[in-house]
Amino acid sequence: MPWIDKYICTACGICVDKCPVDTILMKDNAAEIDMDGCIRCAICHDICPLDAVKHDSDKVDDWLAEAVEIGKRNLEQSTKYLGDPNEGKYSLERTIKSYKRSEMIYRKAAEILNDIYDNLQ
């Protein structure tokens, strides 16, 4: 999914004008994408003269680090506040299960959408 780097964006408005679903607006002197309306056409990405429109792939490392930190925090906080090292272990186990459940959901969604895509050709 696209996102706009507000430190690069100069609010030139080109993406706002070219968005076919009018889902980009100006906020705080930078463009912002309303992801609920975005159809992921990549027009904004292709036309931005400053390459301020980025892809999710640019955030993968940050998301991974955040997910790991959440797991570590759950482990530490559960151990600290519940007073039993096993509670920290169980908390970390629940976090892992949650991530695996999300992985399963997204993998299945990708399979279903891939089938739809294949049937379009």
N, C-alpha and C positions, 0 to 999 in steps of 0.2 A: 504494500500500500504506500502511496506517496505521502510525504510530509514536507514541510517547508522549513528550511533553516532560517530562522528569523534574524540571525546575525549576518546572513548574506543578502537576504531579500531587501530591495530598496523601495518596495511598494510601487513599482512602475505600472502595475495594473494589467499587463499583457495577459497573464494567466486568468485574471478575472474576466477579461473580455472574451477570451477564447474558450473558456470552459463550456462544453456543450450542455451541461446540466445545472449551470449557475450555482455551483456548490463551493466556489472559492470567494471569500470576502476579505476585505481589509480590516485588520484589527491591530491597534497599537503600532501603526506605521509599518505593517508587514502583512503579506497575504497569509491566509489561514484556510485550510481545507476542512469542510464539514464532512467528515468521513461517513456519516450516515447516508449522505446523498451521492458520494463519490462512486463513479462506475469503473474506476481504474483504467481509464482509456489511455493514460500517459501523455495526453496532449500537453498538459502543464509542464511535465518534465521535459518534453521535447522542445518547447518554445521558450523556456526561461533563458534569457541571455546571460544570466550569471550562474546558472546551474544551482540555484537555491532550492529547487525541488529535488528531494532525495528519495531513495527507495528504503523500504524497511530493512533491507539487507545491510544498510549502513549502521543499523542499531543492534544487530545480533549480538555482538560482543557485550554491549551494555546490558541487554536483556538477560544474557546468560549470567553475567556477574551479579545482577540484581536477584535472579532466582536462587543462585547459590547463597548469597547473603541472607535471603529470607530463610532458607533452610538452616543455616548456621545460627541465625538469631533465634529461631524457634527452638533449636536444640539447647542453646545457652539459657534462654529465658525460662523454658520449661524446667530445666535442671535447677536453676536458681530459685524460682518461685514455688516450685512444687517439692523441692528438697530431696529429690531422688534421681540419681543419674539415669535410672531406667525410664523415668518419665521423659527425660530429654531424648533418649533413644526412641521411645514410642512416638514422640512428637515429630522427630525427623522422619520416622517411618511413614507417618501420616502425610507429611509434606511430599515425600517421594511418591506415594500412592496417588496423591492429587496431581502431580506432574505427569505421571504415567497415564492417568485417566484423561487428562487434557491432550496428551500425545495421541492416545487412541481415538479420541473424538476428531481431532484435526486430520489424522491419517485417514479415517473412514470418510470424512467429508471430502478430502482430496480424491479418494478413490471414486466416490459418487460423481463428483464434478468432472473428473477425468473421463468417466463413462459418458457423461452428457456431452463433453467436448468431442470425444471420439465419434459419437453419433451425429454430430453436426457436419462431419466431413463426407 
